[in-house]
Amino acid sequence: MADTDVLARVKARLDGWEDVPSDAWLSEAARTLSDRVCLRAGVSALPPMAESIVVDATVKAVNRRFDEGIGSESEGQGGTMSVSFADDLLSEYDRELSALADMARADGTSLLPSVRFL
């Protein structure tokens, strides 16, 4: 993955936003998400067509620093707040990641184990 390309795309989406994290934070978030996409798809390097998933998920990670991704929120006695967040930034991309994994299996570049029935 061209880290600078992904970072530039993330910054373009965040253009004009207040409280945008540092480039270092954005780069780390994008790298982590890229690694996770590669693991799920069973590839050693992020294909260019999967960069959009990383860009989208990185923007979601920025939003999650604030309120996006809240699964539930409640206020208890004494004014205590309880907030739970959805755990998986990539879950909404499962279909795309499965297709990417299938393409990697088809062209022989998949790192995922395969099962053969005899």
Buried (B, 14 or more C-beta within 10 A) or exposed (E): BEEEEBBEBBBEEBEEEEEBBEEEBBBBBBBBBBEBBBBBBBBEEBBEEBBEBBBBBBBBBBEBEEEEBEEEEEEEEEEEEEEEEBEEBBEEBEEBBEBBBEBBBEEEBBEEEEEEEE
